[in-house]
Amino acid sequence: MPIIRPISDLRNRATEISDICHHEDEPIFITKNGKSDMVVMSQTHFDRIQSLFELYQKLGEAELLDASGDEGISHKNLMSSLRKKLR
């Protein structure tokens, strides 16, 4: 169930809002004049969402390359190349 708070809570209960963000690990939806206005979340939650977004972008690029017929690099060649770089 979404956590919804009025914008006045940001000013009057900022510490409580922060605690909820960290303990529930969920975003808090902030309303202004009864309407949705913004979302507040912990840095950890944001970083996780950002990482997923970047992963989905890379997967989308890989799917486009696959659909275009690009064969890419084999696992064996990739590992060999990485080993050379680490030496």
C-alpha positions, 0 to 999 in steps of 0.5 A, a space after each residue: 500500500 502506498 505511503 501518502 503524506 501531505 507536504 506539510 509533513 516535510 517541514 514539520 516531520 522531516 525526520 519521521 519522513 526520513 525514517 519511514 523512507 529508510 525503514 519501509 524501503 518504499 517511496 513516500 508520495 507527497 501531496 499538495 492541496 490534496 493532489 499528488 506533487 512529488 515522491 520522496 525516497 531514500 538514496 539507497 532505494 533511488 540507487 537501486 531503481 537507477 541501477 535497474 534502469 541502466 540494466 534495462 537500457 543495456 538489455 534493450 541495446 543488446 536485444 537491438 544488436 541481436 535483432 540486427 544480426 550482430 553476433 557480438 563476441 563469444 564468451 571464450 573471447 571475452 574472458 580471454 580479453 579480460 584476462 589479458 587486461 588484468 595481467 
